[in-house]
């Protein structure tokens, strides 16, 4: 992908503060390193082909409020690859926040305790 094509694709994403019609979305409440309660809205968009890409690559937009200021394009060689890479980004966020309590958008509470892996 050329630099011009990359800029053309990412410029509108830098203005996005949410994902319209996400294929997956959730709200996670967690405690940050300073002990402050935070809430992150996470949304993953449907994979889309990169317009006019000669390689036929795809991207999947991910937005995580409070972590990044705008939607992030996550690339792959096809729709499943871009979606898998997008979910990998969400997993990296999950690892960064450590222990969290996950809330669904409907307000039902599901507690999911995630602890960082101890190195041997």
N, C-alpha and C positions, 0 to 999 in steps of 0.2 A: 504494500500500500504506500503510495507516495505521500509526502508530507502535506501536500495540498488536499488530497483525498481524506487524510486523517483529520485535518483541521475542519474540512467541510462536514465530516461526520460528527466530530466531537463538539463543535461550537454550539449546536442546539442543546446537547446534553448538559453543557455547563450551565445552562439557564434552568434546567429542570430541578425542582425541589421536591418532586414526587414522581411516581410512575403512573401514568394513566392506564387503567385496565391491566393491572399486574396479573401474572399467572400465579404468583405466590406473594403473600404479604403477611407481616406479623408485627407486633409491638413487643419489644423486650425491655423489661425494667431490670436494672442491675446496679450494683454499687461500684463506683469507680475507685481508683487507688487511694484517693483522699477520703473515702468513706461517704461520699455524696451519692444520693440516689439519682440515677439518670434513666431516661427513657429513650429508646432508639426505635424509630419506625423503619422497618426493612421492607423493601419491595423489589421484586425481580420481574423484569419485562419479558415478554415473549421473544424468543430468538428471531433475529431478522438478518437477511442477507445484506452485506455491505454494498451499497449502491455502486454500480459500475466497477466492482473489484474484479480484475482480470483473473485472480486466483479462485474466485467464488467463495471467499471466506465469509463468515457470519459474525455477528456480535449480539450480546445480550446486555441490556442496561440494568444496572443495580443501583439502588439508592438506599443509603443507610444514614438517617438523620443523626446529626451530632458527631458523626465519624468523618464524613467528607461533606463539603459544601454543595456538591452537585452529584448528579447521576454519573456513574462510571461505566464506560463501555468495556465489556469483557469479551475478548475475541476467541474464535475457534475456527477449525477448518470446516465445520458444518453446524447444523442447528443443535445437535446433541452435545457436541464438543463445547460450543459456546455456553450452553446451559450448564454443563458440568463444571466448566471453569468459573461461571458466575456463582454457583453453589460453593465452590472452593473458596471464593472471596468471602462469602457469608460465613463459612467455617473459620476463616482466618480472623474475622471480626469476633466470632464466638470465642476463639482461643485468646484473643487480646483482652476481652472483658473478663475472662475467667469464670467465676461462679455467677450464674444469673438466674433470675426467675422470669419465665416466659409468660406473657399475657397474650391471649388471642385478641383480635380486633373486636370480637363480640363481648369482650370483657370477662370471659370465663378464665379462671386462673388455673394454669397447669404449672406445677413446680418442676423444674428440670435443673438439677444441680450438676454443674459441670466444673470439675476441678482440674487445674493444670496438671499435666503429666510430670511426675518426678523423674529426673534423669538418674540413671544408675551409675 
